[in-house]
């Protein structure tokens, strides 16, 4: 990573100037997690072009599903994810380099839907379903979510009232997805 502080987060700073505006919550998450991802990409010495690509992916496919910004106490306001101790819906990961490979940046996120923890979506599954559906329809990636739908149907009860009762008793479950930002 360059010692010149003006060059640090170069890709993130450039994108932040020109990307279309978001709502307040997405702006918060882009400023926070976008910087985190950019720092990891720089530390892993991703080429600048790949940094732009990874950050654009993060902006387009992760940030919109981070949920509301935390409250003034720093805690999630709608849904406390099980991914991290503070309840935020992202966990970063570093894949160490070897003699034959460079380091890699990865993260796991729990997409937060519109109604997590409510009667409409007691397990916060809708965010993940929407993300996968949008990704499959808006990209050229060959994404078949048939298996996702199959496992949701087989592993989860369709009676949401059961999950509401379990949540009231202190049970908490969630769904997550992972991203590996490759070179």
C-alpha positions in Angstrom: 0.0 0.0 0.0 1.3 3.4 -0.8 2.6 5.6 2.0 1.1 8.7 0.4 -2.1 9.3 2.3 -3.6 11.1 -0.7 -3.5 7.9 -2.6 -5.1 5.8 0.1 -8.7 4.9 -0.7 -8.2 6.4 -4.2 -10.8 4.2 -5.9 -13.4 4.8 -3.1 -12.8 8.6 -3.1 -13.2 8.7 -6.9 -16.4 6.7 -6.9 -17.8 8.6 -4.0 -17.6 11.8 -6.1 -19.5 10.4 -9.1 -21.9 7.7 -7.9 -25.6 8.6 -7.8 -26.9 9.6 -4.5 -28.5 7.1 -2.2 -30.9 7.4 0.7 -29.5 8.4 4.1 -29.1 4.8 5.3 -27.3 3.7 2.2 -25.1 6.8 2.3 -24.1 5.9 5.8 -23.3 2.3 4.9 -21.3 3.3 1.8 -19.2 5.8 3.7 -18.5 3.2 6.4 -18.3 -0.2 4.6 -17.1 1.2 1.3 -14.0 2.6 3.1 -13.5 -0.7 4.9 -13.6 -2.7 1.6 -11.4 -0.1 -0.1 -8.8 -0.4 2.7 -8.8 -4.2 2.4 -8.5 -4.1 -1.4 -5.6 -1.7 -1.2 -3.8 -3.7 1.5 -4.2 -6.8 -0.6 -2.7 -4.9 -3.5 -5.6 -5.4 -5.9 -5.0 -3.5 -9.2 -6.8 -0.2 -9.3 -9.1 -1.4 -12.0 -10.2 -4.4 -9.9 -10.6 -2.1 -6.8 -13.1 0.0 -8.9 -14.9 -3.2 -10.0 -15.1 -4.6 -6.4 -16.3 -1.3 -4.9 -18.9 -0.9 -7.6 -20.2 -4.4 -6.9 -20.3 -3.5 -3.2 -22.2 -0.3 -3.8 -24.7 -1.9 -6.1 -25.3 -5.2 -4.5 -24.4 -5.0 -0.8 -25.0 -1.4 0.4 -28.7 -1.3 -0.5 -29.3 -4.4 1.7 -27.4 -3.2 4.8 -30.6 -1.9 6.4 -31.1 1.3 8.4 -28.1 3.1 9.8 -27.5 2.3 13.5 -29.2 4.5 16.1 -27.5 7.1 18.2 -26.4 4.4 20.6 -24.6 2.6 17.7 -26.9 -0.4 17.7 -29.1 -1.7 14.8 -32.5 -0.1 14.8 -34.5 -2.8 12.8 -32.6 -6.1 12.9 -29.7 -7.3 14.9 -27.6 -9.6 12.7 -25.9 -12.7 14.2 -22.9 -12.1 12.0 -21.1 -9.7 14.4 -21.1 -8.8 18.1 -22.4 -5.3 17.5 -25.3 -6.7 15.3 -24.1 -5.1 12.1 -24.9 -7.2 9.0 -21.3 -7.5 7.6 -18.2 -9.5 8.5 -14.9 -9.0 6.6 -12.5 -11.8 5.9 -8.9 -11.9 4.6 -7.7 -14.9 2.6 -4.0 -15.1 3.2 -1.6 -15.3 0.3 0.6 -18.3 -0.4 3.7 -18.8 -2.5 1.5 -19.2 -5.6 -1.4 -16.9 -4.8 -2.1 -13.3 -3.7 -4.3 -12.4 -0.7 -8.0 -12.2 -1.3 -10.7 -10.0 0.2 -14.0 -11.6 1.2 -17.0 -10.7 3.3 -20.2 -12.2 4.5 -23.4 -10.1 4.7 -26.9 -10.6 5.9 -29.2 -8.8 3.5 -31.7 -6.8 5.5 -35.2 -6.7 4.0 -37.9 -4.1 4.4 -39.7 -5.9 7.2 -37.2 -8.0 9.2 -38.5 -9.4 12.5 -42.1 -8.6 11.7 -45.0 -10.9 10.9 -44.3 -10.4 7.2 -40.6 -11.5 7.5 -39.9 -12.9 11.0 -36.6 -14.5 9.9 -35.4 -11.7 7.6 -35.4 -14.0 4.5 -36.9 -11.5 2.1 -33.7 -9.4 1.8 -31.7 -12.4 0.6 -34.4 -13.6 -1.7 -34.8 -10.1 -3.3 -31.0 -9.7 -3.6 -30.6 -13.0 -5.4 -33.6 -12.4 -7.7 -32.4 -9.0 -8.7 -28.8 -10.2 -9.2 -30.0 -13.0 -11.4 -32.3 -10.8 -13.5 -30.1 -7.7 -13.8 -26.7 -9.3 -14.5 -25.5 -11.7 -17.2 -24.4 -14.2 -14.4 -26.0 -17.6 -14.7 -27.7 -17.6 -11.4 -30.3 -20.3 -10.8 -32.1 -19.7 -7.5 -34.2 -22.8 -7.8 -32.1 -24.5 -5.1 -32.4 -21.5 -2.8 -36.2 -21.7 -3.1 -36.1 -25.4 -2.6 -34.2 -25.2 0.6 -36.2 -22.3 1.9 -39.4 -24.4 1.3 -37.9 -27.6 2.8 -36.0 -26.1 5.8 -38.4 -23.4 7.0 -42.0 -23.6 8.2 -44.4 -21.6 6.1 -46.3 -20.7 9.3 -44.6 -17.4 10.2 -46.6 -17.2 13.5 -44.4 -20.0 14.8 -41.3 -17.9 14.3 -43.0 -14.8 15.8 -43.7 -16.8 19.0 -40.1 -18.2 19.0 -38.7 -14.7 18.6 -40.9 -13.5 21.5 -39.4 -16.2 23.6 -35.8 -15.1 22.8 -34.9 -17.2 19.8 -33.2 -15.4 16.9 -32.4 -16.9 13.4 -31.1 -15.3 10.3 -29.9 -15.8 6.7 -26.6 -14.7 5.1 -24.7 -14.6 1.9 -21.0 -14.4 1.2 -18.9 -12.5 -1.4 -15.4 -13.1 -2.5 -13.8 -10.2 -4.3 -11.5 -11.9 -6.7 -8.6 -10.7 -8.8 
